[in-house]
Amino acid sequence: LGDSSLKYRVREDCITGWLLKVPVLIAVGMLVLFFVVLTAKSWPLLTGGHFWQVLTSSEWLPSEGKFGLWPFIIGTIAVTFLTMVLAVPVSVLAAVFLNEFAPQKLKDMALPVIDVLAAVPSVIYGACGVIAFIPMVKALGGALGINTTGRCLLTAALVLAIMVIPVILSIVRDVLA
């Protein structure tokens, strides 16, 4: 290669390198900015000496500076537990069936559908939960003589269970294969 051709390639590589570094620097800068703003806004809570009180308090009055997180923590644990109680047995049994007993034709149809369901964004599941499951749980509660709005632990667990079943099923199928 000639000397001018080499200089051109080096200059081109340098420009390309900078063009690739700019988006990375922007992303890192945004991440640092996010961390700085989040830390600055939460600094009074972190340094006020009452962090444990915030975690264990059930009082939620942001206008008065009271941020009790205990109900959120317990709610998260309860929804997660109920979701796993609903999703894991269904997923494991379906995976065993698909791996061991299902005819090949059924596998050929079901596996792509399961893969697509595993890739559906969670916001879609949430929207379906609001549209379909809240009225369904409200009607079920009414039929059982329970007064409910449908916005409850059961609804959240059902939506999350339906969301994680394809993921768990795929993982268990891979483990069993």
C-alpha positions in Angstrom: 0.0 0.0 0.0 1.1 3.5 -0.7 2.0 6.0 2.0 -1.0 8.3 1.0 -3.4 5.3 1.1 -2.2 4.3 4.5 -2.6 7.9 5.8 -6.1 8.0 4.4 -7.1 4.7 6.1 -5.6 5.9 9.4 -7.5 9.2 9.2 -10.7 7.3 8.3 -10.3 4.9 11.2 -9.7 7.8 13.5 -12.9 9.5 12.4 -14.9 6.3 12.6 -13.5 5.7 16.1 -14.7 9.1 17.3 -18.1 8.6 15.6 -18.5 5.4 17.6 -17.3 6.9 20.9 -19.7 9.8 20.8 -22.9 7.7 21.4 -21.1 5.7 24.1 -20.0 8.9 25.9 -23.6 10.3 25.7 -25.0 7.1 27.2 -22.4 7.1 30.0 -23.0 10.8 30.6 -26.8 10.2 30.9 -26.2 7.4 33.3 -23.9 9.5 35.5 -26.4 12.4 35.3 -29.2 10.1 36.3 -27.2 8.8 39.3 -26.3 12.4 40.4 -29.9 13.7 40.1 -31.3 10.6 41.9 -28.7 10.9 44.7 -29.3 14.7 45.1 -33.0 14.3 45.3 -32.8 11.4 47.8 -30.0 12.9 49.9 -32.3 14.3 52.6 -33.8 10.8 53.1 -30.4 9.1 53.0 -28.7 11.4 55.5 -31.7 12.2 57.8 -30.9 9.3 60.1 -34.3 7.8 59.6 -33.8 5.5 56.7 -34.8 2.4 58.7 -37.9 4.2 59.8 -38.8 4.9 56.1 -38.4 1.2 55.3 -40.5 0.0 58.2 -43.2 2.8 58.3 -46.5 2.3 56.7 -47.3 6.1 56.5 -47.2 7.5 53.0 -47.6 11.3 53.0 -45.1 12.7 50.5 -46.4 16.3 51.0 -45.4 16.0 54.6 -42.1 14.2 53.9 -43.3 10.8 55.1 -42.4 8.0 52.8 -43.3 4.7 54.5 -42.2 1.9 52.2 -43.3 -1.1 54.2 -46.7 -1.7 52.4 -44.8 -1.6 49.1 -42.2 -4.1 50.3 -44.8 -6.5 51.7 -47.0 -6.1 48.6 -44.1 -6.9 46.3 -43.2 -10.0 48.3 -46.8 -11.1 48.4 -47.4 -10.6 44.6 -44.1 -12.3 43.8 -44.9 -15.3 46.0 -48.5 -15.7 44.6 -47.2 -15.3 41.1 -44.6 -18.1 41.6 -47.3 -20.3 43.2 -49.4 -19.9 40.1 -46.7 -19.9 37.4 -44.1 -22.5 38.4 -46.3 -25.6 38.6 -48.0 -24.7 35.3 -44.7 -24.0 33.6 -42.9 -27.1 34.8 -45.8 -29.4 33.9 -46.1 -27.8 30.5 -42.4 -28.2 29.9 -42.4 -31.8 30.9 -45.4 -32.5 28.7 -43.8 -30.7 25.7 -40.4 -32.4 26.2 -41.6 -35.9 27.0 -45.2 -36.6 25.7 -46.3 -34.0 23.1 -46.4 -35.1 19.5 -43.9 -33.4 17.2 -46.7 -31.6 15.4 -47.9 -30.0 18.6 -44.3 -29.0 19.5 -43.8 -27.5 16.1 -46.9 -25.3 16.7 -46.5 -24.5 20.4 -42.8 -23.6 20.7 -42.8 -20.6 18.4 -45.9 -19.3 20.1 -44.2 -19.7 23.5 -41.1 -17.9 22.3 -43.2 -15.0 21.0 -45.2 -14.8 24.2 -41.9 -14.7 26.2 -40.8 -11.7 24.1 -44.0 -9.6 24.5 -43.3 -6.4 26.4 -44.5 -6.2 30.0 -46.5 -3.1 29.3 -48.7 -5.1 26.9 -49.4 -7.7 29.6 -50.2 -4.8 32.0 -52.7 -3.3 29.5 -54.4 -6.6 29.0 -54.6 -7.0 32.8 -56.3 -3.7 33.1 -58.7 -4.4 30.3 -59.5 -8.0 30.9 -58.4 -9.2 34.3 -59.7 -6.4 36.6 -63.3 -6.8 35.4 -62.9 -10.6 35.5 -61.6 -10.6 39.1 -64.3 -8.1 40.1 -67.0 -10.4 38.6 -65.5 -13.4 40.3 -65.5 -11.6 43.6 -69.1 -10.6 43.1 -70.1 -14.2 42.3 -68.4 -15.3 45.5 -70.0 -12.6 47.5 -66.7 -10.6 48.0 -66.9 -6.9 47.4 -63.8 -6.0 45.3 -62.8 -3.4 42.7 -60.7 -6.1 40.9 -57.6 -4.1 41.6 -56.0 -6.5 44.0 -53.2 -8.9 44.8 -54.9 -11.7 42.8 -55.2 -9.6 39.6 -51.5 -8.6 39.8 -50.4 -12.1 40.4 -52.5 -13.5 37.6 -51.1 -11.0 35.1 -47.5 -11.6 36.3 -48.0 -15.3 36.2 -49.2 -15.2 32.6 -46.3 -13.0 31.8 -43.6 -15.3 33.3 -45.1 -18.7 32.3 -43.5 -18.6 28.8 -40.1 -17.6 30.2 -40.1 -20.2 33.0 -41.4 -22.8 30.5 -38.6 -22.1 28.0 -36.0 -22.3 30.8 -37.3 -25.6 32.2 -37.6 -27.1 28.7 -33.9 -26.2 28.1 -32.9 -27.7 31.4 -34.8 -30.9 30.7 -33.5 -31.3 27.1 
